[in-house]
């Protein structure tokens, strides 16, 4: 995931969290306001209508006078009272019609209550008409009772509505607790999302930037081996990989620079040493050769002088090797047969190996293979590897020499059963003048590395072969079949 996508994810998470909290907060406020104010808000028009009807009923009772005896009323008075009450009752009926048209009347007072009140109004009108016609005292009393009953019914309905409003208020406190719980849960989720986003930002941005900053500081202090640990494929991870690649390049360049300076210093020292030793060596050899020629053929001193000459020649060869380590190689790429090359080297070392009871077990290629390279220098390289194997191998052991072919290379594996090479020394053994033997010069493997580098080949060290006893070493040389200057 790229850094842009990670930023988008974190931003989307925060926006989603804020949006959810805002929506929940607005919904909670509106829900609470609706649940608390709705009962009273929608009960108000119903109560107003009921109050108007009650007032009409009171006006009717006031017009009737609510007397027990009505014989004192004249016909004209009864007619006037009847007209007044009838007008008031028609007004009450209109109020009932308006009441029935309210959308919440059935919820607040019930549909049967409205119908019951409407029927009672009709009953009052019928009783009023009967009283007007008969002028009967019983009808008058019935009319008064019907008005009182309707009044009582309205008061009961009003009481029920007010009771419902009180219950709604009690329910509102419970709703407040529920809404507070929802808001608290939402806020907790928001805090958790923010913490999670902070963790992601720390993991995706702060930590990688901190690692790059630390690596840069160490790099500036000269620690070119420090590397940035990257486990992501975003821009910062790619930047870390590029930093590691740059550090590796600079580290290798620094090593090469140091190695070149070291080789230059060693080469200069070797040249001075060889120059200072060659003159006396030449004098000693000339004197030994002259003395040998002047001695009688049967003299025992001739053999001693011959040994002196041989030793001086080997010493001269050793001095030449010292000079070749620091001098550039000049290879001649010609055709050669790897099988014949290995046979030649092993044949030259069989006597030395046989002297210690060591067997050279050679497994060569079954088919003839022709390669391009500098056979002379390759012979020196193989000789150095095989000589070390013989020197380090215990007596009466077997050295395995295996030749194979793979993917444009021919390979040579030389395995001995001597003391293994510690893993931390696998690279050091190829440095000039580095040796783990008291009598070693540290020149042979350094030459092997240079020859293989010139051939664009590869050296692989496998040691120790037996981890329990820390013994055994295998040196693998991978040499291109078509080596050349243009590779």
C-alpha positions in Angstrom: 0.0 0.0 0.0 1.4 3.4 -1.0 1.8 6.2 1.5 -0.9 8.2 -0.3 -3.4 5.3 0.2 -2.4 5.0 3.8 -3.0 8.8 4.3 -6.3 8.4 2.6 -7.3 5.5 4.8 -6.4 7.4 8.0 -8.2 10.5 6.8 -11.2 8.6 5.8 -11.3 6.8 9.2 -11.2 10.2 11.0 -13.8 11.8 8.7 -16.0 8.7 9.1 -15.6 8.9 12.9 -16.4 12.6 13.1 -19.4 12.1 10.7 -20.8 9.3 12.8 -20.5 11.3 16.0 -22.1 14.3 14.5 -25.0 12.3 13.1 -25.5 10.4 16.4 -25.4 13.7 18.4 -27.9 15.4 16.1 -30.2 12.4 16.0 -29.9 12.0 19.8 -30.9 15.7 20.4 -33.8 15.5 18.0 -35.0 12.2 19.3 -34.9 13.4 22.9 -36.6 16.6 22.0 -39.3 14.8 20.1 -39.9 12.2 22.7 -40.1 14.8 25.5 -42.0 17.6 23.8 -44.2 15.6 21.5 -46.7 14.5 24.2 -47.3 18.0 25.5 -47.1 19.7 22.0 -49.6 17.4 20.5 -51.8 17.2 23.6 -52.1 21.0 23.6 -54.7 21.5 20.7 -56.8 18.6 22.1 -56.8 20.2 25.6 -57.7 23.6 24.1 -60.7 22.0 22.3 -61.8 20.2 25.4 -61.5 23.5 27.4 -63.7 25.3 24.8 -66.3 22.5 25.0 -66.3 22.7 28.7 -66.7 26.5 28.6 -69.7 26.0 26.2 -71.2 23.6 28.7 -70.7 26.1 31.5 -72.4 28.8 29.4 -75.3 26.3 28.7 -75.7 25.7 32.4 -75.6 29.4 33.1 -78.3 30.0 30.5 -80.5 27.2 31.9 -80.1 28.6 35.4 -79.9 25.0 36.7 -83.1 25.4 38.7 -85.2 22.6 40.1 -88.5 24.3 39.4 -89.1 25.6 36.0 -92.8 26.5 36.3 -91.8 30.1 36.8 -90.5 30.3 33.2 -92.9 31.6 30.6 -93.1 30.1 27.2 -91.2 33.0 25.8 -88.4 32.6 28.3 -88.2 28.9 27.6 -88.0 29.6 23.9 -85.3 32.1 24.4 -83.3 29.8 26.7 -83.8 26.9 24.2 -82.5 29.0 21.3 -79.5 30.2 23.3 -78.6 26.6 24.5 -79.2 25.3 21.0 -76.8 27.9 19.5 -74.2 27.0 22.1 -74.6 23.3 21.4 -74.2 23.8 17.7 -71.0 25.7 18.6 -69.9 22.7 20.7 -70.7 20.3 17.8 -68.4 22.5 15.5 -65.7 22.2 18.2 -66.2 18.4 18.1 -65.8 18.4 14.3 -62.6 20.4 14.6 -61.4 18.1 17.3 -62.0 15.0 15.2 -60.0 16.7 12.4 -56.9 16.9 14.6 -54.3 14.2 13.5 -53.4 13.3 17.1 -56.9 13.2 18.6 -57.1 9.4 18.3 -53.6 9.1 19.9 -54.3 11.6 22.7 -58.0 11.0 23.6 -59.0 7.9 21.6 -61.4 7.7 18.7 -64.3 6.4 20.8 -64.1 9.4 23.2 -64.7 11.8 20.3 -67.6 9.8 19.0 -69.0 9.5 22.5 -68.8 13.3 23.1 -70.5 13.9 19.7 -73.3 11.5 20.6 -73.8 13.2 23.9 -74.1 16.6 22.1 -76.8 15.1 19.9 -78.5 13.7 23.0 -78.4 17.1 24.7 -80.0 18.7 21.6 -82.7 16.0 21.5 -83.4 16.5 25.3 -83.4 20.3 24.8 -86.0 20.0 22.0 -88.1 17.7 24.1 -88.0 20.1 27.1 -88.9 23.0 24.8 -92.0 21.1 23.6 -93.2 19.5 26.8 -91.8 22.0 29.3 -91.4 19.0 31.5 -89.4 19.2 34.7 -88.0 15.7 34.1 -86.7 16.7 30.7 -85.1 19.8 32.2 -83.3 17.7 34.8 -82.2 15.2 32.1 -80.8 18.1 30.1 -78.9 19.3 33.0 -77.5 15.8 33.8 -76.5 15.3 30.2 -74.5 18.5 30.2 -72.9 17.5 33.5 -72.0 14.0 32.3 -70.4 15.4 29.2 -68.4 17.8 31.4 -67.3 15.0 33.6 -66.3 12.9 30.6 -64.2 15.7 29.3 -62.5 16.1 32.6 -61.7 12.4 32.8 -60.2 12.5 29.3 -58.1 15.6 30.2 -56.9 13.8 33.3 -55.8 10.8 31.2 -54.0 13.0 28.8 -52.2 14.8 31.6 -51.3 11.5 33.1 -49.9 10.3 29.8 -47.8 13.5 29.6 -46.5 12.8 33.1 -45.6 9.3 32.1 -43.9 10.7 29.0 -41.8 13.0 31.2 -40.7 10.0 33.3 -39.9 8.1 30.1 -37.8 11.1 29.0 -35.4 10.6 31.9 -34.9 7.0 30.8 -34.4 8.2 27.2 -31.8 10.6 28.4 -29.8 7.7 30.0 -30.1 5.7 26.8 -29.0 8.7 24.7 -26.1 9.5 27.0 -25.1 5.9 26.8 -25.2 6.0 23.0 -23.2 9.3 22.9 -20.6 7.9 25.4 -20.3 4.8 23.3 -19.9 6.9 20.2 -17.3 9.1 21.8 -15.4 6.0 23.1 -15.5 4.6 19.5 -14.2 8.0 18.2 -11.4 8.0 20.8 -10.5 4.4 19.8 -10.5 5.3 16.2 -8.2 8.3 16.9 -5.9 6.1 18.9 -5.9 3.6 16.1 -5.2 6.3 13.6 -2.3 7.6 15.8 -0.9 4.1 16.0 -1.1 3.7 12.2 0.6 7.1 11.7 3.3 6.2 14.1 3.8 2.8 12.4 3.6 4.0 8.8 5.2 7.4 9.1 6.9 8.4 12.4 8.9 5.2 12.9 10.2 4.9 9.3 11.1 8.6 9.3 12.9 8.1 12.7 14.8 5.1 11.3 15.8 7.0 8.3 16.9 10.0 10.5 18.9 7.6 12.8 20.5 5.9 9.7 21.4 9.2 8.2 23.1 10.3 11.4 25.0 7.1 11.7 25.9 7.3 8.0 27.2 10.8 8.5 29.3 9.5 11.4 30.9 6.9 9.1 28.9 3.8 10.0 28.4 2.6 6.4 27.4 -0.9 7.5 24.2 0.3 9.2 21.0 -0.6 7.3 17.4 0.6 7.6 14.9 -2.2 8.3 12.0 -1.8 5.9 9.0 -4.0 5.9 6.6 -1.9 3.8 6.3 -1.2 0.1 5.2 2.4 0.3 7.2 5.5 -0.5 9.1 5.4 2.8 9.9 1.7 2.4 11.2 2.4 -1.1 13.2 5.3 0.3 14.7 3.0 2.9 15.6 0.4 0.2 17.3 3.2 -1.8 19.1 4.3 1.3 20.3 0.8 1.9 21.4 0.4 -1.7 23.3 3.8 -1.6 24.9 2.8 1.7 26.0 -0.6 0.2 27.5 1.2 -2.8 29.4 3.7 -0.7 30.5 0.9 1.7 31.8 -1.2 -1.2 33.4 1.9 -2.7 35.0 2.7 0.6 36.3 -0.9 1.0 37.7 -0.9 -2.6 39.3 2.5 -1.9 40.9 1.2 1.3 41.9 -2.1 -0.4 43.5 -0.2 -3.3 45.3 2.1 -0.8 46.4 -1.0 1.1 47.5 -2.8 -2.0 49.4 0.3 -3.2 51.2 0.6 0.2 52.0 -3.1 0.2 53.1 -3.1 -3.4 55.4 -0.2 -2.7 56.8 -2.0 0.4 57.1 -5.2 -1.6 59.0 -3.5 -4.4 61.4 -1.9 -2.0 61.8 -5.2 -0.2 62.4 -7.1 -3.4 64.8 -4.5 -4.7 66.8 -4.5 -1.5 66.9 -8.4 -1.4 67.6 -9.1 -5.1 71.1 -7.6 -5.2 72.5 -9.6 -2.3 70.6 -12.7 -3.5 72.1 -12.3 -6.9 75.6 -12.1 -5.3 75.0 -15.1 -3.1 73.7 -17.1 -6.1 76.6 -16.1 -8.3 79.1 -17.0 -5.6 77.4 -20.4 -4.9 77.3 -21.2 -8.6 81.0 -20.2 -9.0 81.9 -22.3 -6.0 80.0 -25.2 -7.3 81.7 -25.1 -10.7 85.1 -25.0 -9.0 84.5 -28.0 -6.8 85.4 -31.5 -7.9 82.6 -33.6 -9.3 82.9 -36.0 -6.4 82.8 -33.4 -3.7 80.0 -33.5 -1.2 79.9 -29.7 -1.2 78.5 -29.7 -4.7 75.2 -31.1 -3.4 75.1 -28.4 -0.7 75.8 -25.7 -3.2 73.0 -27.1 -5.4 70.6 -26.9 -2.5 71.7 -23.4 -1.9 71.0 -22.5 -5.5 67.6 -24.2 -5.4 66.7 -22.3 -2.2 67.7 -19.0 -3.7 65.6 -19.8 -6.8 62.6 -20.5 -4.7 63.1 -17.4 -2.7 63.4 -15.4 -6.0 60.1 -17.0 -7.1 58.5 -16.0 -3.8 59.7 -12.4 -4.3 58.1 -12.4 -7.8 54.8 -13.6 -6.2 55.0 -10.7 -3.8 55.2 -8.3 -6.7 52.4 -10.0 -8.7 49.9 -9.5 -5.8 49.9 -5.7 -6.1 50.4 -5.6 -9.9 47.5 -5.8 -12.4 46.9 -9.1 -14.1 47.3 -9.4 -17.8 45.3 -12.4 -19.0 45.5 -14.1 -22.4 42.2 -15.6 -23.3 42.8 -18.8 -25.3 41.0 -22.1 -25.7 41.8 -24.8 -23.1 40.2 -28.1 -21.8 39.2 -27.9 -18.1 39.6 -31.7 -17.7 43.3 -31.6 -18.9 43.9 -28.6 -16.6 42.6 -30.4 -13.5 44.5 -33.6 -14.4 47.7 -31.6 -14.8 47.3 -29.9 -11.4 46.4 -33.1 -9.5 49.3 -35.0 -11.1 51.7 -32.3 -9.9 50.4 -32.7 -6.3 50.0 -36.5 -6.0 53.5 -37.0 -4.8 53.1 -34.4 -2.0 49.7 -35.9 -1.0 51.0 -39.5 -1.2 53.8 -38.6 1.2 51.2 -38.0 3.9 48.9 -40.8 2.9 46.4 -38.5 1.4 44.3 -39.7 -1.5 43.1 -37.4 -4.3 39.8 -38.7 -5.5 39.0 -37.0 -8.8 35.6 -37.0 -10.6 36.0 -35.3 -14.0 33.6 -34.6 -16.8 32.6 -37.5 -18.9 32.6 -35.4 -22.1 35.3 -33.2 -23.5 34.7 -29.5 -22.7 36.5 -26.7 -24.4 36.5 -23.3 -22.7 38.0 -19.8 -23.3 40.2 -18.3 -20.6 43.8 -17.9 -19.3 44.7 -21.5 -18.5 48.1 -20.4 -17.0 46.5 -18.2 -14.3 43.7 -20.7 -13.7 46.4 -23.3 -13.1 47.9 -21.1 -10.4 44.5 -20.5 -8.8 43.6 -24.3 -8.7 47.1 -25.0 -7.5 46.7 -22.6 -4.6 43.3 -24.2 -3.6 44.6 -27.8 -3.8 47.9 -26.9 -2.0 45.9 -25.5 0.9 43.6 -28.5 1.0 46.6 -30.8 1.2 48.3 -28.7 3.9 45.1 -28.6 6.1 44.0 -32.1 5.5 44.9 -34.7 8.2 47.1 -37.6 7.3 45.6 -40.6 5.6 42.4 -38.7 4.5 40.8 -38.3 1.1 40.4 -35.0 -0.8 37.5 -34.9 -3.1 37.9 -33.1 -6.4 34.7 -32.8 -8.4 34.3 -31.1 -11.8 30.8 -30.3 -13.2 29.1 -28.1 -15.8 26.1 -25.9 -15.4 24.5 -22.8 -17.1 27.5 -21.5 -19.0 30.0 -22.3 -16.2 32.2 -25.2 -15.4 32.6 -25.7 -11.6 35.4 -27.2 -9.5 34.8 -28.4 -5.9 37.7 -29.3 -3.7 36.8 -30.7 -0.3 39.1 -31.6 2.5 38.5 -32.9 6.1 40.8 -30.5 7.9 39.9 -27.8 10.4 37.1 -25.7 9.1 37.1 -22.0 8.4 35.0 -19.8 10.7 32.2 -18.1 8.9 33.4 -14.7 9.9 36.7 -15.4 8.1 35.2 -16.5 4.7 35.9 -13.1 3.2 39.1 -12.3 5.1 41.0 -15.3 3.8 41.0 -13.7 0.3 42.7 -10.5 1.4 46.4 -10.1 0.6 48.8 -11.2 3.3 46.0 -12.5 5.5 46.8 -16.0 6.8 45.9 -18.3 9.6 49.1 -20.4 9.3 52.4 -19.6 10.9 54.2 -20.4 7.8 51.6 -18.9 5.4 52.2 -15.8 3.3 48.6 -14.8 2.6 49.3 -14.5 -1.1 47.8 -17.7 -2.7 44.1 -17.1 -2.0 44.4 -13.4 -2.8 45.8 -14.4 -6.2 42.8 -16.8 -6.6 40.3 -14.1 -5.9 42.0 -11.7 -8.5 42.2 -14.4 -11.1 38.5 -15.4 -10.6 37.5 -11.7 -10.7 39.4 -11.2 -14.0 37.5 -14.3 -15.4 34.2 -13.0 -14.1 33.9 -16.1 -12.0 32.8 -16.8 -8.5 34.4 -18.3 -5.3 32.1 -20.0 -2.8 33.4 -21.1 0.6 31.4 -23.9 2.5 32.9 -24.4 5.9 32.7 -26.1 8.3 31.0 -29.0 6.5 30.4 -30.8 9.8 29.0 -28.3 12.3 29.4 -30.7 15.3 33.2 -31.1 14.9 33.7 -27.8 13.0 35.8 -29.7 10.4 35.8 -29.9 6.6 36.0 -27.2 3.9 34.7 -27.0 0.4 36.0 -24.4 -2.0 33.9 -24.0 -5.2 35.2 -22.2 -8.3 32.6 -21.2 -10.9 34.4 -20.3 -14.1 32.6 -19.1 -17.2 33.1 -21.4 -20.2 33.4 -18.4 -22.5 35.4 -16.0 -20.4 36.8 -12.9 -22.2 37.6 -9.3 -22.1 34.1 -8.2 -23.2 32.2 -10.0 -20.5 
